[in-house]
Amino acid sequence: MVTMSTWPWGLLVTTGYLINLTFAAYPLTTDANCHCYKTNATSTNYFRQHKFFDFRNLQQYANTPPNPISTFEENAAAPPTSSYFDSNQWKDNWGIQTWNNTELMRLNNTDVNDATVPMVNSFNNIYIERSYDRNANGQTYLVMRTVRHSLDGPSTPYGSNSSSGFQSSVEFESKLTSYQFLSLRMLARTRGSPGAVTAMFTYRPPPQPQQLALVQEADLEIRTQDPPNFVQYTNQPAWNSTSDIKEATRNASMPSGKKWSDWAFYRMDWTPGQSTWFVNGAEASKINFQAPRNPSQVMFNVWSDGGSWSGIMGQGGKAEMQVQWIEMVYNSTEASGPVTGPWGDKKGCANICSIDETTQLGTPVLISNPNGGNPPANPPNSCTTAKYGQCNGKNWNGCKTCASGSACRYQNDYYSQCL
């Protein structure tokens, strides 16, 4: 399922101090009734549009996971694994990629690419799988997979003359290429063999592929060769021909002893001059250095190429990123209507909504309207927080009661979560 707003406005982001909300529950509403969305980080930001992609109850598309395809060419030509990926709700928003890295490998230029294994992206590596988790929050989830194929595979990828087998991977990117500032979230976990990277990121390519210094990209990456609680946060590029660029990247531990093999709520806020990442509501990293500036795409991938970043996956190995849902609020340069002024100006936000204060995941609540004040629907003691939302912590003045089926669990001094 996907929901989205179609409010036709231009860019709007404002930064200031977080204003604590009242204890009262806010009324659920629809995206059509929201003029902008206010987020609840340590600074307040406003965005014009909202999308929610829910993979938790797609039982009709959950077949047996597809077997890996043994040849490079057949991976490139593989059909979708289910009709879900032919549906308008998917195809109107996302495009699954089939590119490969053999041309880059032929350059034999480690300043551009140091891959040692040919890699091809394949429709065969993205599918809907049934969940067998205990106390699962849904019946299914989206799986993205990368597989290392054996030395004795029957094909040689496009004349690369590789004797190391090959890697099949997966990437999908947004059809919209004009995201300019957003708050992007997913509930996901990573599992599998060392030698893979799973990622959620924004991306604006350089004018020419070799001009890597001109790429604009904000990454959240998990490397399965890293310790099981490390996540990498980067404003690319993170290296050049002479050295790594230390200011561009951070490696941070997940909060409260969590591992990336656990389900976790990942969030990335791209705002003017800054990228900020959160895990389970706790701020994990903030980087101002070379933050993206211009309109970009949103992308997700799971890959390995035997290079220094991913590492080398053993023959027959595989790794997966499993995703329950993706949600974002964002601004786009393609939206029609007036640009409302400087970042601190929120003119046009007659109805202000929130996806952070909602009691129903994916559905916004109305937190203020032209009549002034906040529009609570219920008395203060009826306030509840949706599963995976914040329910307590230092300086927290929001809802402290969790929705039915979840309980408030301590994560750190500043964050407790409904789980």
C-alpha positions as CSV (number, residue, x, y, z in Angstrom):
1,M,0.0,0.0,0.0
2,V,1.2,3.5,-0.7
3,T,-0.4,6.8,0.4
4,M,0.8,10.2,-0.6
5,S,-0.2,13.9,-0.5
6,T,-0.7,15.8,-3.6
7,W,-0.6,19.3,-2.2
8,P,0.9,21.5,-4.9
9,W,3.4,23.7,-3.2
10,G,7.1,24.4,-3.6
11,L,9.9,24.2,-1.1
12,L,9.5,24.9,2.5
13,V,11.9,24.0,5.4
14,T,12.4,26.0,8.5
15,T,14.9,25.4,11.3
16,G,14.4,26.5,14.9
17,Y,13.9,25.1,18.4
18,L,11.7,22.1,18.9
19,I,8.3,23.1,20.3
20,N,7.0,20.5,22.6
21,L,3.5,19.3,21.9
22,T,0.6,19.0,24.3
23,F,-0.4,15.7,25.9
24,A,-3.7,15.5,24.0
25,A,-4.1,13.1,21.1
26,Y,-4.4,14.8,17.7
27,P,-7.1,13.7,15.2
28,L,-6.2,11.5,12.3
29,T,-6.6,13.1,8.9
30,T,-5.7,12.5,5.3
31,D,-2.9,13.9,3.2
32,A,-5.3,15.9,1.2
33,N,-6.1,17.9,4.3
34,C,-2.4,18.6,5.1
35,H,-0.7,21.7,3.8
36,C,2.6,20.8,5.3
37,Y,4.2,18.3,7.8
38,K,6.1,19.2,10.8
39,T,8.9,16.9,12.0
40,N,10.0,16.4,15.6
41,A,13.8,16.4,15.6
42,T,15.9,18.7,17.8
43,S,15.1,21.4,15.2
44,T,11.7,21.8,13.6
45,N,11.4,21.3,9.9
46,Y,8.4,21.7,7.6
47,F,7.8,19.6,4.4
48,R,5.0,19.8,1.8
49,Q,4.4,16.2,0.7
50,H,4.1,12.7,2.2
51,K,4.4,9.1,1.0
52,F,4.0,5.8,2.8
53,F,4.9,2.4,1.4
54,D,3.6,-0.5,3.5
55,F,5.0,-4.0,2.8
56,R,3.6,-5.7,5.9
57,N,0.4,-7.2,4.6
58,L,1.0,-8.3,1.0
59,Q,0.3,-12.0,1.4
60,Q,-1.1,-12.2,-2.1
61,Y,2.4,-11.5,-3.5
62,A,4.4,-13.6,-1.0
63,N,5.5,-16.7,-2.9
64,T,8.5,-19.0,-2.2
65,P,11.7,-16.8,-2.3
66,P,13.1,-17.1,-5.8
67,N,16.2,-19.3,-6.3
68,P,19.3,-17.4,-7.4
69,I,19.8,-17.4,-11.2
70,S,23.1,-18.9,-12.2
71,T,24.1,-16.8,-15.2
72,F,25.0,-13.1,-15.4
73,E,22.9,-12.5,-18.5
74,E,19.8,-14.2,-17.2
75,N,20.0,-12.1,-14.0
76,A,20.1,-8.9,-16.1
77,A,17.0,-10.1,-18.0
78,A,15.0,-11.6,-15.1
79,P,11.3,-10.7,-14.9
80,P,9.7,-9.3,-11.7
81,T,9.3,-11.8,-9.0
82,S,5.6,-10.9,-8.5
83,S,2.9,-8.8,-10.0
84,Y,3.3,-6.3,-7.1
85,F,6.3,-4.9,-8.9
86,D,4.2,-4.3,-12.0
87,S,1.5,-2.5,-10.1
88,N,1.0,1.2,-10.5
89,Q,1.6,1.8,-6.8
90,W,5.1,0.5,-7.2
91,K,5.9,1.5,-10.8
92,D,4.6,5.1,-10.4
93,N,7.2,5.7,-7.6
94,W,10.1,3.3,-8.0
95,G,12.3,1.8,-10.8
96,I,14.2,-1.5,-10.3
97,Q,17.7,-1.3,-11.9
98,T,19.5,-3.8,-14.1
99,W,22.8,-2.0,-14.7
100,N,26.2,-3.8,-14.2
101,N,29.7,-2.7,-13.3
102,T,31.7,-4.4,-16.1
103,E,32.3,-1.1,-18.0
104,L,33.7,0.5,-14.8
105,M,35.9,-2.6,-14.2
106,R,37.3,-2.3,-17.8
107,L,38.6,1.2,-17.0
108,N,41.1,-0.4,-14.6
109,N,41.1,2.8,-12.6
110,T,41.0,2.3,-8.8
111,D,40.4,6.0,-8.3
112,V,37.0,5.5,-10.0
113,N,36.2,1.9,-8.9
114,D,38.2,-0.8,-7.2
115,A,35.7,-3.7,-7.7
116,T,37.2,-7.2,-8.2
117,V,34.0,-9.1,-8.9
118,P,31.6,-8.4,-11.7
119,M,28.2,-7.3,-10.4
120,V,24.8,-7.2,-12.0
121,N,21.5,-5.8,-10.6
122,S,18.5,-8.1,-11.0
123,F,14.8,-8.1,-10.6
124,N,15.3,-11.6,-9.2
125,N,16.7,-10.2,-6.0
126,I,13.7,-8.2,-4.8
127,Y,10.6,-9.9,-3.6
128,I,7.9,-10.1,-1.0
129,E,8.4,-12.7,1.7
130,R,6.1,-14.1,4.3
131,S,7.1,-13.3,7.9
132,Y,7.6,-16.0,10.4
133,D,8.8,-13.8,13.2
134,R,7.4,-14.3,16.7
135,N,5.1,-11.4,17.5
136,A,5.4,-10.1,14.0
137,N,3.9,-6.6,13.2
138,G,2.7,-7.9,9.9
139,Q,2.4,-10.9,7.6
140,T,5.1,-10.0,5.1
141,Y,8.0,-7.7,4.3
142,L,10.1,-6.6,1.3
143,V,13.4,-8.4,0.8
144,M,16.4,-7.1,-1.1
145,R,19.2,-9.6,-1.7
146,T,22.7,-9.9,-3.0
147,V,24.2,-13.3,-3.9
148,R,27.8,-14.5,-4.7
149,H,27.7,-16.9,-7.6
150,S,30.2,-19.7,-7.9
151,L,33.4,-19.9,-9.8
152,D,31.9,-22.6,-12.2
153,G,29.0,-20.4,-13.3
154,P,28.3,-21.1,-16.9
155,S,28.5,-17.5,-18.2
156,T,31.2,-14.9,-18.6
157,P,29.7,-11.4,-18.0
158,Y,29.9,-9.5,-21.3
159,G,33.4,-10.5,-22.0
160,S,34.9,-9.4,-18.7
161,N,37.1,-12.6,-18.6
162,S,36.6,-12.8,-14.9
163,S,37.6,-16.0,-13.2
164,S,36.1,-15.0,-9.9
165,G,32.4,-15.8,-10.6
166,F,30.0,-12.8,-10.2
167,Q,27.7,-11.1,-7.8
168,S,24.0,-10.4,-8.4
169,S,22.6,-7.5,-6.4
170,V,19.6,-5.2,-6.4
171,E,18.9,-1.5,-6.5
172,F,15.7,0.6,-6.8
173,E,15.5,4.3,-7.3
174,S,12.7,6.9,-7.1
175,K,11.1,8.0,-10.3
176,L,11.0,11.5,-8.9
177,T,14.5,13.1,-9.3
178,S,13.6,16.4,-7.7
179,Y,13.6,15.7,-4.0
180,Q,15.1,18.7,-2.3
181,F,15.1,18.2,1.5
182,L,13.2,15.4,3.2
183,S,12.8,13.2,6.2
184,L,13.2,9.6,5.0
185,R,12.4,6.6,7.3
186,M,12.2,2.8,7.1
187,L,11.8,-0.1,9.5
188,A,14.4,-2.6,8.4
189,R,17.0,-5.2,9.4
190,T,20.1,-6.6,7.6
191,R,21.1,-10.2,7.7
192,G,23.6,-12.5,5.9
193,S,27.2,-13.1,4.9
194,P,30.1,-10.7,5.4
195,G,31.0,-8.8,2.3
196,A,27.8,-6.9,1.5
197,V,26.4,-3.3,1.8
198,T,22.8,-2.4,2.5
199,A,21.8,1.2,2.1
200,M,19.2,4.0,2.1
201,F,20.4,7.2,0.5
202,T,19.8,10.3,-1.6
203,Y,21.7,10.6,-4.8
204,R,22.5,13.2,-7.4
205,P,25.0,11.9,-10.0
206,P,28.1,13.9,-11.1
207,P,27.9,15.5,-14.6
208,Q,30.3,12.7,-15.9
209,P,30.8,9.3,-14.2
210,Q,34.5,10.0,-13.6
211,Q,33.8,13.3,-11.8
212,L,33.2,11.6,-8.5
213,A,34.1,14.8,-6.6
214,L,30.9,16.4,-7.9
215,V,28.5,13.7,-6.6
216,Q,25.9,14.8,-4.1
217,E,24.8,11.9,-1.8
218,A,23.7,11.3,1.8
219,D,24.1,7.7,2.9
220,L,23.0,5.4,5.6
221,E,25.0,2.2,5.0
222,I,25.4,-1.1,6.8
223,R,28.5,-3.2,5.9
224,T,28.1,-6.8,6.9
225,Q,31.9,-7.0,7.3
226,D,31.6,-4.5,10.2
227,P,30.8,-5.2,13.8
228,P,27.1,-6.1,14.2
229,N,26.2,-2.8,15.8
230,F,28.1,-0.3,13.5
231,V,26.3,1.9,11.0
232,Q,28.0,4.2,8.5
233,Y,26.8,7.7,7.8
234,T,28.3,9.8,5.0
235,N,27.9,12.9,2.9
236,Q,29.7,11.7,-0.3
237,P,32.3,11.8,-1.6
238,A,34.2,10.2,1.3
239,W,37.5,9.7,-0.6
240,N,39.6,11.1,-3.4
241,S,42.7,9.9,-5.3
242,T,45.0,10.7,-2.4
243,S,43.1,9.9,0.8
244,D,39.9,9.4,2.7
245,I,37.9,12.5,3.5
246,K,37.4,12.1,7.2
247,E,35.0,15.1,7.6
248,A,32.5,13.4,5.3
249,T,31.7,10.2,7.2
250,R,31.0,8.8,10.7
251,N,30.8,5.3,12.0
252,A,28.5,5.0,15.0
253,S,27.2,2.3,17.2
254,M,23.5,1.6,17.3
255,P,21.7,2.7,20.5
256,S,21.0,0.5,23.5
257,G,23.1,-2.5,22.4
258,K,21.0,-3.1,19.3
259,K,22.4,-4.9,16.3
260,W,21.6,-4.2,12.6
261,S,20.3,-7.8,12.4
262,D,17.4,-6.5,14.7
263,W,14.4,-4.7,13.4
264,A,15.3,-1.0,13.7
265,F,13.7,2.4,12.9
266,Y,16.1,4.3,10.6
267,R,15.6,7.9,9.8
268,M,17.6,10.4,7.7
269,D,16.7,14.1,7.7
270,W,18.2,16.1,4.8
271,T,17.8,19.8,5.5
272,P,19.7,22.9,4.1
273,G,23.4,22.5,4.9
274,Q,23.0,19.4,7.0
275,S,22.3,15.6,7.1
276,T,21.1,14.1,10.3
277,W,20.5,10.4,11.0
278,F,18.5,8.7,13.8
279,V,18.2,5.0,14.9
280,N,15.2,4.1,17.0
281,G,14.6,7.8,17.6
282,A,18.1,8.6,19.0
283,E,20.3,10.9,17.0
284,A,23.2,8.8,15.6
285,S,25.1,11.3,13.5
286,K,25.0,14.8,12.1
287,I,27.2,16.0,9.3
288,N,27.3,19.5,7.8
289,F,30.3,19.0,5.6
290,Q,29.4,18.8,1.9
291,A,25.7,18.1,2.6
292,P,23.7,17.7,-0.6
293,R,22.4,20.9,-2.1
294,N,20.6,20.2,-5.3
295,P,17.5,18.1,-6.3
296,S,18.2,14.4,-5.9
297,Q,16.7,10.9,-6.1
298,V,16.0,8.5,-3.3
299,M,17.6,5.1,-3.6
300,F,17.9,1.8,-1.8
301,N,20.4,-1.0,-2.6
302,V,22.0,-4.2,-1.5
303,W,25.2,-5.1,-3.2
304,S,28.8,-6.4,-3.2
305,D,31.6,-6.0,-5.8
306,G,34.6,-7.4,-4.0
307,G,36.0,-3.9,-3.6
308,S,37.5,-2.3,-0.5
309,W,34.1,-0.8,0.7
310,S,31.9,-3.9,0.5
311,G,34.7,-6.5,1.0
312,I,34.6,-9.9,-0.7
313,M,31.7,-12.2,-0.1
314,G,32.5,-15.9,-0.1
315,Q,31.3,-18.2,-2.8
316,G,27.6,-19.1,-2.3
317,G,27.1,-16.4,0.3
318,K,24.2,-14.0,0.4
319,A,22.9,-11.0,2.4
320,E,19.5,-9.4,2.7
321,M,17.9,-6.2,3.8
322,Q,14.3,-6.8,4.9
323,V,12.0,-3.8,5.0
324,Q,8.6,-3.6,6.6
325,W,7.8,-0.1,5.4
326,I,9.2,3.2,4.0
327,E,7.9,6.6,4.8
328,M,8.9,10.1,3.9
329,V,7.9,13.7,4.1
330,Y,9.6,15.9,1.5
331,N,9.8,18.9,-0.7
332,S,10.2,18.8,-4.5
333,T,11.3,21.3,-7.0
334,E,8.7,19.9,-9.5
335,A,5.7,20.8,-7.3
336,S,3.7,23.6,-8.7
337,G,2.7,26.6,-6.8
338,P,4.5,29.4,-5.0
339,V,7.8,29.2,-3.2
340,T,6.9,30.7,0.1
341,G,10.0,32.5,1.0
342,P,13.1,31.9,3.2
343,W,13.5,28.7,5.2
344,G,12.0,30.3,8.3
345,D,8.8,31.3,6.5
346,K,5.9,28.8,6.7
347,K,3.3,30.9,4.9
348,G,0.8,28.6,3.2
349,C,0.8,26.0,6.0
350,A,-2.8,26.5,7.0
351,N,-3.2,23.0,8.2
352,I,0.0,21.6,9.8
353,C,0.2,17.8,10.1
354,S,2.6,15.3,11.7
355,I,3.6,11.7,11.0
356,D,5.6,11.7,14.3
357,E,2.6,12.2,16.6
358,T,0.2,9.9,14.9
359,T,-1.4,6.8,16.6
360,Q,-1.7,5.1,13.2
361,L,1.5,4.4,11.2
362,G,1.4,6.0,7.8
363,T,-1.6,8.2,8.6
364,P,-0.9,11.9,9.5
365,V,-2.6,13.8,12.3
366,L,-3.7,17.4,12.2
367,I,-1.7,19.4,14.8
368,S,-2.8,22.9,14.0
369,N,-5.2,24.7,11.7
370,P,-6.2,28.3,10.8
371,N,-8.4,28.6,13.8
372,G,-5.3,28.7,16.0
373,G,-4.0,26.4,18.6
374,N,-3.9,22.6,18.5
375,P,-7.0,20.5,17.7
376,P,-6.9,17.6,20.2
377,A,-9.5,15.0,19.6
378,N,-9.6,13.4,23.0
379,P,-8.9,14.4,26.6
380,P,-5.2,14.3,27.7
381,N,-5.4,10.9,29.5
382,S,-6.5,9.2,26.2
383,C,-3.3,10.1,24.4
384,T,-1.5,7.1,22.8
385,T,1.6,6.6,20.7
386,A,1.7,4.3,17.7
387,K,4.0,1.2,17.7
388,Y,7.6,2.2,17.1
389,G,6.9,5.8,18.2
390,Q,8.5,7.7,21.1
391,C,6.8,7.3,24.4
392,N,9.2,8.8,27.1
393,G,12.6,10.3,27.7
394,K,14.3,13.4,29.1
395,N,12.6,16.6,27.9
396,W,9.8,14.5,26.3
397,N,6.4,16.1,26.6
398,G,4.5,14.0,24.2
399,C,2.3,10.9,24.6
400,K,3.5,8.4,27.1
401,T,0.9,5.6,26.6
402,C,1.5,3.1,23.8
403,A,-1.2,1.9,21.5
404,S,-2.7,-1.5,22.1
405,G,-0.4,-4.4,21.5
406,S,2.8,-2.5,22.3
407,A,4.6,-1.3,25.5
408,C,6.9,1.6,26.3
409,R,10.5,0.2,26.3
410,Y,13.5,2.1,27.6
411,Q,16.2,2.7,24.9
412,N,18.3,5.4,26.5
413,D,17.9,8.4,28.8
414,Y,16.4,10.5,26.0
415,Y,14.3,7.9,24.2
416,S,11.9,5.2,25.0
417,Q,9.9,3.4,22.2
418,C,6.6,1.6,21.9
419,L,7.5,-1.9,21.0
